Amino acid sequence: MDVIKKLHWPLILGLATLALVQPLVGMITAAGGVPAAPPVRVGLAIMISIVWIAVVGLTRVRHPVLTLVVAGISYGVFETVLSGVMSPVLTGDLRGPLAMPWTIIAVLITNAIWGAIAGLLALAVQRLRGFRPQQ
């Protein structure tokens, strides 16, 4: 638990918030009657991943993998809340994970895996730069 306290929480919450661009684009385009094409969604996910890897990999974050796993889980929570608030406004119906609560765990696990992969890549960037944090 001591490691959790030592994480850079403003960074984690900032990266998680940045990732909300992806569902926001999906919601805005769907509200306009044109759902975001899969290449747009994938492209956004790749760009967000690159930013996550660069921000963590090019700085002196002590626990890059854990930082991005927690950022991924935080994003999953934010995305779930966002869809719960915005779907009734945009569509008149509750949609997303809150409409199907059994999917919330899958959302969190998927985003934790995304964070872990990005975190491993960020760790590789740190190592290539010669940064090895002292525990």
Steps between C-alpha positions, in 0.01 A plus 500: 500500500794732555573497124143613426549804723824586317340502155473833321122539528461829309682337207284187520176698511620728221585207272167332579316822422691542174379157390138622527556659158422163345150446647420871464573488127281191476215669687523824303507329163216263599293798616557653157363185338835372378666248731879519514652254255709220653823641348432831678450325834809284453702803388397691811593205722841481334559875538396490867732203556790684338440800726481277809822318405683823416391688813595215733795368300667838456465604863627358827182322607614239752239232429409534131308173466295546817444867416349416162303202631338733755450763226324236289275395786428865582410561136263202515326649804482846337369352174232304685383810687515713184287255304255479790460877504512571127308210346163604648565859388599404146277200435231510768608156622763380743769323298847369567633310800252645751214363289668157516682496835657158441712664227667746739759242606583428134543873434738536796701190410529602135623846594740358761651279227526801268678689778732206570607474136554877479685486833736228379575705190557811716733298722692392188531866397630589847754218485613605152555848641707352781252581778477234769303621800627427848225334702 
